[in-house]
Amino acid sequence: MSDVEADERLLLRDIKKRLRGNYKLPFMSLTFYHSTFPSASYILKNVAELRLDGWKKAPPSVSDERRAESTDAHHDPMIPEKRFSEYFHDVDHYLREIMERVISTGMDEHTSTLFLLETLGRRYYVDNILTLILTSFALGHGAWLLALKSIFADSSEQEDTNMVLKRVVSLTRTLRGKAKTDAAECETGFCIYMSLLSSTVRMPSDGWKSMESLYNLIRAMLEVSEVVRFLVLGMTGRYILRSLWGQFADLQFLSGYWIVHGVVACSSQCNALPKNGYVIQDSQKLIYVYEKLTSIHRRLQEFKKKGEQFEDDEKIKRAYEIPNKRGRNSYYAFMALFGQPQFGRSEGLDELELCHCDRNDMDLSISTTLEGKMLLLLISGLDICSNEILFLRDAYIESKTSVQQDYEVVWVPVFSGRWTTSSEEKHTNLLRMMPWYMVEHPKFISEETKKFIRRVWKFKRRPIVVVIDKSGDVVYPNVIHMMYIWGSKAFPFTPLRERTLWNSAELEDGKWVILYRGNDIEWSRKFTTQVRKVLSDACILAEMIDVGENIELDPQSYSLDLRKVCYFWTRLESILISRYQSFSAGDSGTDPILGEVKKLLSYKSAETWACLRTPSSDSMVHGLGDVMLQGFMKFEMWERDVQTKEFAKEFQNHIEQLTRRSSSGQAYCRIVLHTDDRDAVESMKCPSCDHSMEKKI
């Protein structure tokens, strides 16, 4: 255990001791969070955005500005319940009392924080303490900081700041229990206060630069509070309660302690500002608490991410569940879909049968075959191509020979129309290629089941692989892209496993690889000759792989056969879909793997292109054929005293310059995805210009 972990455990022990057992239901009293937290959040967010030091994170949103104009308490969701005023007065009193002790006796922030938690812990739960104390700080020092901003704001900011202050006056009046009839008196008093303040405050010698640590800490307190609030009130609460309650509870206590500590530290510094000429004298204390809260925020974000993923996984189970199951078992789920006797079976057969595809023999013990096992339902028409079957077969055989993986694959051929001799021949030929089980016969799959497969599981034409766990729940509506990427490593074929595989993905070990497509034979010869010369001079050993469709193969390059070329593009498409689905990535430009895959897919229709992949770089150097050939021909790297590890960076800069000057660059990018799921990728940005691409189905 590290020193930091040991100190954290001691701190947790002290916090729980001071709260005297009042920590059994942390953050579960929801009334205050629903009704009062937005008040503190509104004020502190504007404090962090409308800063005295001139740095502005973002302007107040239009909705916030409109809400700031309203002073009608009856129609304002930010106004709390009436009884909250009593609690607020109580906490406000204790906070002021603590700060007086800090100032008069020199009590340190740690001691005062524990004392405040102990005092308030006799009456409130941790969540109430946190909400109340943040509101007290917001209406006290937060409002004061905004008033200072109003005095020193330039004309462009004055209106925004005054709009926020108008809202703060309304909130203050309500929280302090003032009647509506006192509105004019409150606003008059505030105007007098602003006038007095403006006559006494002077611009500090450092131009407010020392305030940065204060603003950073305020923003950190707000961010931690908001993510905790989301975790408890949002959709991830069930995940936390179910799986990681102990760890999350400890983080809640630490969040509460460091936020209260931050309020005490900020209040102390704000109180001392007039005496110190409005310059913060001890910013290290604020920086220390800020770093603690930043660390906690990162850990809370991990809980949030896992919670969101848990909710997504649960939605899959609910959205794709199999109706009319009579038991919590994959066997019962399978039988609910396919087990009912259908018209057209031989007389006397009223039970579902399976057969081994490659042996075409019936297995009457279906319960023994399927019960208690994970099922992979390969759903396709008779038009499934041989390459797709071979890809899946390789993964299946590998899983059965290399490691014990308790699952079975069942082919579900969905056929519409009249069954003919041609249909029977196609069916028979496909069976010979498959080493797994098959539903008895396509003719015996009911129309109701076909309708369910199309409507709920979204099967259209392209093959899908639906994963049913041992409990009979659908845990992934289509795992075929996982099998294309990882093969048998994808077991047990769950979203969690997919995320784990991506997080642990390793780069190519020590290899320089050049992928290229040279359907133009003349270009291909020039390119390979020049590349070998440049890399040889740079002392780089690289593997060159031709992913084109040349008949005249370059004997010094490794060329993929047509099946592997097909697999190459299919796997790239699968990677793109997987990245979108695994991490809800959208297309923010922050995923380097997604960006590189998009670029490669955009070259699929090009006659010539090339890509250089280094063993240590997260990015690739690539471009259309003429640009890449020109780059290798003109790049005089070997004449410079440059180390090998710098080659990729220098070469990439060179290619980017050539691409910008090239008149033969792509006029547009086109990426084709062979999937029936139109929602697999909702939107995409162009890999070249970063504009949104037009989507066509």
Salt bridges, closest charged atoms under 4 A:
GLU8 OE2 - ARG299 NH2 3.04
ASP53 OD2 - ARG51 NH2 2.49
ASP64 OD1 - ARG67 NH2 2.70
ASP72 OD2 - HIS75 ND1 2.65
ASP72 OD1 - LYS180 NZ 3.65
ASP76 OD2 - ARG167 NH2 2.30
GLU81 OE1 - ARG83 NE 3.52
ASP90 OD2 - ARG123 NH1 2.52
ASP92 OD2 - ARG96 NE 3.27
ASP92 OD2 - ARG176 NH1 3.08
GLU97 OE1 - HIS93 NE2 3.41
GLU97 OE2 - ARG101 NH2 3.52
GLU109 OE1 - LYS285 NZ 3.67
GLU118 OE1 - ARG18 NH1 3.15
GLU118 OE2 - ARG20 NH2 3.13
GLU157 OE1 - LYS149 NZ 2.95
GLU223 OE2 - LYS57 NZ 3.91
GLU226 OE2 - LYS45 NZ 3.50
ASP250 OD1 - LYS16 NZ 3.17
ASP282 OD2 - LYS285 NZ 3.95
GLU311 OE1 - ARG238 NH2 2.98
ASP313 OD2 - ARG499 NH2 3.07
GLU314 OE2 - LYS317 NZ 3.94
ASP361 OD2 - ARG359 NE 3.82
GLU388 OE2 - ARG462 NH2 3.18
ASP394 OD2 - ARG563 NH2 2.78
GLU408 OE2 - LYS373 NZ 3.44
GLU424 OE2 - HIS427 ND1 3.96
GLU424 OE1 - HIS441 NE2 3.81
GLU440 OE1 - ARG345 NE 3.57
GLU447 OE2 - LYS450 NZ 3.31
ASP473 OD1 - LYS325 NZ 3.31
ASP473 OD2 - ARG328 NH2 2.82
GLU498 OE2 - HIS481 NE2 3.14
ASP537 OD2 - LYS533 NZ 3.54
GLU543 OE1 - LYS511 NZ 3.87
GLU552 OE1 - ARG525 NH2 2.90
ASP554 OD2 - ARG532 NH2 3.48
GLU573 OE2 - LYS604 NZ 3.63
GLU573 OE2 - HIS674 ND1 2.95
ASP587 OD2 - LYS598 NZ 2.95
ASP591 OD2 - ARG579 NE 2.93
GLU596 OE2 - LYS599 NZ 3.89
GLU596 OE1 - HIS622 NE2 3.08
GLU650 OE1 - ARG640 NH1 3.80
